[in-house]
Amino acid sequence: MTAVPEEPGPGDGRPKPGAPVDSRRRRWAGRARALGEAARVRTRRFWDGAQPTLRQLWWTEEPPTPVTTVDRRTPEPLTVPAQGQVYVFLVRATYTWSSDSARPELFGWYVDYFQQQAAQRLHRLAVRCAAEVPPHRPRDLHAALTAALAEDDPPPWTYARGEVTFACEPDVTVHLDERVRKLLQPYWEQRIALECERDLARRRAEYAEERERRDRPPDGPPATRGAGTSGPAATTAPADGSEPAGRARRGSRPDGPVESFTPLEPLLPPPAPRPAPGQRPPRPDGPEPPRV
């Protein structure tokens, strides 16, 4: 027997060919549209609320802050011939390199690249300035080289390679040739010895003058001769009743064990004339000589 498929009934859920869309499909389609609309609304609300937080988390390329890198180099001294082309000067220079556009990891490479150019630039100036300077005058060469750096080729010197720019400022000092130093050593030893002797003599004179001024006695009050005195000049007694200056005080000292007296006067007054018989001897006006 051959099985014949049954005709689908009206309630099995499958649409019939040529029949309109079932109400169940329409119901599911409407529900899907509602869910999609709700999802879009919630997504829009979530996105609007998350915008401030996302803006803070966004990666932004800020312009790099310029950082100035500085390096100092002190290479070997430059040899510059002095006047006469027999002796030389030694020019020592310290180069200060700075840049705000070079990366730190490449800074040393750029400095090594430009160092030779800066040394040649300084050497040309030093040779030109030392041509007329005697070999024993390094101070004159230093002054001339400093003036040339300030007027002819003022620092900082600028060097560029691509977008990288460097600035260089040299600081120079001048030293004597070792052969000239040995020739000048006896001269400076003798000069230092002479200056020390002169300074010693000047100090001795100052000390002698100070000692003489300290040992000089102070000027006392002038002595006056009393009226009617026939003896030596008497000093004026002070108004407060104290003993006059220059005369020892009679009596014992406060700290002395025995009584001490002043010595006799060096010159005694002349003897008074003798009175005639029957006359009263005149009374002398001056004080009597001290009795011992």
Secondary structure as GFF3:
##gff-version 3
##sequence-region A 1 292
A	DSSP	alpha_helix	23	57	.	.	.	ID=ss1
A	DSSP	beta_strand	69	73	.	.	.	ID=ss2
A	DSSP	beta_strand	78	81	.	.	.	ID=ss3
A	DSSP	beta_strand	88	99	.	.	.	ID=ss4
A	DSSP	alpha_helix	104	130	.	.	.	ID=ss5
A	DSSP	alpha_helix	138	151	.	.	.	ID=ss6
A	DSSP	beta_strand	157	161	.	.	.	ID=ss7
A	DSSP	beta_strand	164	175	.	.	.	ID=ss8
A	DSSP	alpha_helix	178	215	.	.	.	ID=ss9
###
